[in-house]
């Protein structure tokens, strides 16, 4: 699919800074930083090095910001075809593509350097893996196959593992439990978004499951399947001894609530139930992270 580049009218001053800020996808970057922070605290246990904690959060946020800028650059033609993204800095013509590349290179390099210098080389390596798999594997795969959603869940699940690696300098079963929680959480979240944005995705030629199977039943079944898998996976931190019984109760309640929203979506595939599932998933992750952190430090 080839789309002509829009005429560029570059902005200066505050407008330019707002566009650069938008390139970093701040809400996603914030959530990535939160999950990395959770991984660091859980990996640290009772003895948290708050200086290393700060560097871990900063480094991970910078890698995420850089990946988002690369994503804006790589998907500018696709973004121009979708209603919800056509006003982004590149497809709207407010910014030249080279600026997005510059932001991506600078932010991601600074983030990986910060992780390697102030935390651990393992955390920096995982940051590089997340960056490469998100930008150069997941992003182009969205135009080719519905399996892209599963592939994209891998870099999305790495931030808490990076936090754990920054705290300990190695990986253990606890780190992979956190990976599993983030991995399985993303699928119901993605399916809700994909159903709600299916027309936009179809217009752009993205091979999301609700585009391939427009009735939405397949997406809803996938949401239920992965939400159900999340229930036992969310309890692993307690089983593995990195969280206590208070977290176990919170994790079980939150996971069952998310599963209930997914089942509601399957029973009635419509905008209302998809939005309910999306809201449940948006609430789930920060609540679970908070439960893990409070259980670990109190």
C-alpha positions in Angstrom: 0.0 0.0 0.0 1.5 3.3 -1.1 0.3 6.6 0.2 1.7 10.0 -0.9 3.6 11.8 1.7 1.6 14.8 3.0 2.9 18.3 2.4 4.9 19.2 5.5 4.3 22.4 7.4 6.8 22.2 10.3 5.9 23.9 13.6 8.1 25.8 15.9 8.0 26.6 19.6 5.4 24.9 21.9 3.7 23.3 18.9 6.9 21.4 18.0 7.4 20.2 21.6 3.7 19.0 21.7 4.3 17.0 18.5 7.5 15.5 19.9 5.6 14.6 23.1 2.9 12.9 21.0 5.6 10.9 19.2 6.4 9.2 22.5 2.9 7.9 23.0 2.9 9.2 26.6 0.1 7.0 28.0 1.7 3.8 26.7 5.2 5.0 27.9 3.7 5.7 31.4 2.2 2.3 31.6 5.5 0.7 30.5 7.3 2.6 33.1 4.8 1.5 35.8 5.2 -2.1 34.9 9.0 -1.8 34.9 8.9 -0.1 38.3 6.7 -3.0 39.6 9.2 -5.5 38.3 12.1 -3.7 40.0 10.3 -3.6 43.4 9.1 -7.2 43.2 12.6 -8.3 42.2 14.2 -6.3 44.9 12.1 -7.5 47.8 12.3 -5.6 51.0 15.6 -3.9 50.2 14.9 -1.5 47.3 17.7 0.7 45.9 15.7 3.8 45.0 18.5 5.3 42.9 18.7 2.2 40.7 14.9 2.2 40.8 14.8 5.7 39.3 17.3 4.9 36.6 15.3 1.8 35.7 12.1 3.7 35.3 13.9 6.5 33.3 15.8 4.1 31.1 12.7 1.9 30.3 10.6 5.0 29.6 13.1 6.3 27.2 13.3 3.0 25.3 9.5 2.9 25.1 9.4 6.5 23.9 12.0 5.8 21.3 10.1 2.7 20.1 6.9 4.8 19.8 8.7 7.4 17.7 10.0 4.7 15.4 6.5 3.3 15.2 5.1 6.7 14.2 7.7 6.8 11.5 7.2 3.3 10.2 3.3 3.6 10.2 2.9 7.1 8.9 1.3 6.0 5.7 -1.0 3.6 7.5 -1.9 6.2 10.1 -3.0 8.6 7.3 -5.7 6.1 6.4 -7.3 5.8 9.8 -9.6 8.3 11.5 -8.1 8.0 14.9 -4.5 8.5 13.8 -4.6 10.7 10.7 -4.0 13.8 12.8 -0.7 12.5 14.3 2.3 14.7 13.6 3.6 12.8 10.6 0.4 11.9 8.6 -1.0 15.4 9.2 2.2 17.0 7.8 3.1 18.9 10.9 6.5 17.2 11.2 9.0 15.7 8.8 9.8 12.0 9.1 13.4 12.7 9.9 12.4 14.3 13.2 10.6 11.1 14.3 13.7 9.1 13.4 15.9 11.5 15.4 13.6 11.2 18.4 13.5 7.4 18.1 17.3 7.0 17.8 18.1 9.5 20.6 15.5 8.3 23.1 16.1 4.6 22.6 19.9 4.9 22.6 19.7 7.0 25.8 17.4 4.5 27.5 19.5 1.5 26.7 22.7 3.3 27.7 21.1 4.4 31.0 20.0 0.8 31.8 23.4 -0.6 30.9 25.3 2.0 32.8 23.3 2.3 36.0 21.4 -1.0 36.3 22.6 -4.1 34.5 23.7 -5.2 31.1 20.9 -7.8 31.1 18.2 -5.1 31.6 19.8 -3.1 28.7 19.8 -6.2 26.5 16.2 -6.9 27.2 15.4 -3.3 26.4 17.1 -3.8 23.0 15.1 -7.0 22.4 11.9 -5.2 23.2 12.8 -2.3 20.9 13.7 -4.5 17.9 10.8 -6.9 18.3 8.3 -4.1 18.6 9.6 -1.9 15.8 11.0 -4.3 13.2 9.0 -7.5 13.8 5.5 -6.6 15.2 4.9 -3.3 13.4 5.4 -4.6 9.8 3.8 -8.0 10.7 0.5 -6.2 11.4 0.0 -5.7 7.6 0.7 -9.4 6.9 -0.9 -11.7 9.5 -3.3 -11.8 12.4 -0.6 -13.5 14.5 1.0 -10.1 14.9 -1.1 -9.5 18.0 0.5 -12.5 19.7 4.0 -11.4 18.5 3.4 -7.8 19.8 2.5 -9.1 23.2 6.1 -10.3 23.7 7.8 -6.9 23.7 4.8 -5.6 25.6 5.4 -8.1 28.4 9.2 -7.4 28.7 9.2 -4.2 30.8 8.6 -5.9 34.2 11.2 -8.5 33.3 13.6 -5.6 32.6 12.7 -4.1 36.0 13.5 -7.5 37.7 16.8 -7.8 35.7 17.8 -4.3 36.7 17.2 -5.2 40.4 18.8 -8.6 40.5 21.1 -8.8 37.4 19.6 -12.1 36.5 16.2 -13.7 35.7 14.3 -16.2 37.8 10.9 -17.9 37.8 9.4 -14.7 39.4 10.4 -12.6 36.4 8.8 -15.0 34.0 5.6 -15.0 36.1 5.5 -11.3 35.6 6.1 -11.8 31.9 3.2 -14.2 31.7 0.8 -11.8 33.5 1.6 -9.0 31.1 1.5 -11.3 28.1 -1.9 -12.8 28.8 -3.4 -9.4 30.0 -2.6 -7.8 26.6 -4.7 -10.2 24.5 -8.2 -9.3 25.9 -7.1 -5.7 25.9 -6.0 -5.8 22.3 -9.1 -7.7 21.2 -11.4 -5.1 22.7 -9.5 -2.3 20.9 -9.3 -4.2 17.6 -13.1 -4.8 17.6 -13.9 -1.2 18.4 -11.5 0.0 15.7 -12.1 -2.7 13.2 -13.3 -0.3 10.4 -10.2 1.8 10.8 -7.9 -1.2 10.7 -9.7 -2.6 7.6 -9.4 0.7 5.9 -5.6 0.7 6.6 -5.2 -3.0 5.5 -4.1 -4.2 9.0 -4.7 -7.9 9.5 -6.2 -7.8 13.0 -8.5 -10.6 13.9 -11.8 -8.6 13.8 -10.8 -7.6 10.2 -10.2 -11.2 9.2 -13.3 -12.4 11.0 -15.7 -9.4 10.9 -18.4 -10.9 13.1 -16.2 -10.5 16.1 -16.9 -13.9 17.6 -13.3 -15.1 17.0 -11.9 -12.0 18.7 -14.3 -12.5 21.7 -13.4 -16.2 22.0 -9.7 -15.2 22.0 -10.4 -12.6 24.7 -12.1 -15.3 26.9 -9.3 -17.8 26.3 -6.5 -15.5 27.3 -8.4 -14.0 30.2 -9.1 -17.5 31.5 -5.4 -18.3 31.2 -4.5 -15.2 33.1 -6.4 -16.3 36.2 -3.9 -19.1 37.2 -0.9 -17.2 35.8 -1.8 -14.1 37.9 -1.5 -16.3 41.1 2.1 -17.5 40.3 3.9 -14.7 42.2 2.4 -16.1 45.4 3.0 -19.7 44.4 6.6 -18.8 43.7 7.1 -17.0 47.0 7.6 -13.5 45.6 4.2 -12.2 46.8 2.0 -13.0 49.8 -1.6 -14.0 50.4 -2.9 -10.4 50.3 -1.7 -10.2 46.7 -3.2 -13.7 45.9 -6.7 -12.4 46.9 -6.3 -9.2 44.9 -5.0 -11.0 41.9 -7.8 -13.6 41.9 -10.5 -11.0 42.3 -9.1 -8.8 39.5 -8.5 -11.7 37.1 -12.0 -13.1 37.6 -13.5 -9.7 37.0 -11.5 -9.3 33.8 -12.6 -12.8 32.7 -16.2 -11.9 33.5 -15.9 -8.8 31.2 -14.5 -11.0 28.4 -17.3 -13.5 28.8 -19.8 -10.6 28.6 -18.1 -9.6 25.3 -18.5 -13.1 23.9 -22.1 -13.4 24.9 -23.0 -10.2 23.1 -20.4 -8.9 20.6 -21.1 -5.2 20.4 -19.6 -1.8 21.1 -20.9 -1.6 24.6 -19.4 -4.9 25.8 -16.2 -4.3 24.0 -15.8 -1.0 25.8 -16.6 -2.7 29.1 -13.8 -5.2 28.5 -11.4 -2.4 27.5 -12.2 -0.5 30.7 -11.8 -3.6 32.8 -8.4 -4.3 31.2 -7.3 -0.6 31.7 -8.2 -0.9 35.4 -6.8 -4.3 35.9 -3.1 -3.7 35.2 -2.3 -0.7 37.4 -4.5 -2.3 40.2 -2.5 -5.5 40.0 0.8 -3.7 39.9 -0.2 -1.7 43.0 -1.3 -4.9 44.8 2.1 -6.6 44.0 4.1 -3.6 45.1 2.1 -3.0 48.4 2.3 -6.7 49.2 6.1 -6.7 48.6 7.0 -3.5 50.6 4.6 -3.8 53.5 
